[in-house]
Amino acid sequence: MTDFEERLEEIVALVLLIDRDDLTDGLRRKDYEPWDSMAHLVLISEVENAFGIFFEDEEIVDIWTVGDLKRRLSEKL
């Protein structure tokens, strides 16, 4: 696991109130109730701030899984 993936997982676990051991790339917004629209915006904001990047609106709405978020972030770094 890369440093950015580890840091990202810490942020995701903190925002979504999920244990890191239960966090997988396949975790989907629609299947995990705490990952609602507000949590999604907070998550994106925290990731942008932590990594000094900016997601376009189109990118934000296309992020449905933790794996999607990792891929989008890796494209920005």
N, C-alpha and C positions, 0 to 999 in steps of 0.2 A: 504494500500500500504506500502510495506517495505521501509526501508531507501535506500537499494541498487536500488530498482525499481524507486524511486523518483530521485535519482542521475543519473541513467541510462537515464531516460526520459529527464532530463535536457540536457545531452550530445547529445542524439538523436535529440532533438528539435534544438539545437544549430548547429549541423553539417548539418542537412537536411533542415534547415531554415523553420521549420514548427512550428506553434503555438502549445503549449502543449495541448490545448483544442482539437485540431484536431488529436492528436496522439493516436492511438489505437494499441492493440496487433496484429490486423489483417492487419495493413499497410504493403503492399508488395512492394518489390523492383521493380518488373516489372510494377506495377500499379502507381508508384509515380516517375515521370520523374526526379526530382532532385536527387533521390537515384540511381545514376549511379555507374559504377565500381569504379571511383575515390572517390566518396563520401563514398562508402562502405569501401574502404581501410582506409580512414581518420577516419570513424566511428569506425572501429575495433581498429585502433591504439589509438584513444582517450579513448576507453573503457579499453583497456589493460593498458594504462598508469594510468588512474584514479583508477583502482581497483587492480593494481599490479599483473595482471594475463597474461597468454599467450594462444592464440588460435592456434591450429594446423591448417595447410592449409585445411585439410578435413572439419574441423569445420567451417571455414570461408566461404567456398563455399556452405555449407548447411544452412547458415543463410539467409532466404528469407523474414522473417517478423520481426517486432519488438518483437513479442511473441517468435520467435525462438531465438533471441538475449537474451531475458530475461532468457529463459530456459538454454541456454548454459552458461550464466554468473552465474546463480544460482548453476549450477553443479560445477563451479570452486571455489565458495566461501565457 
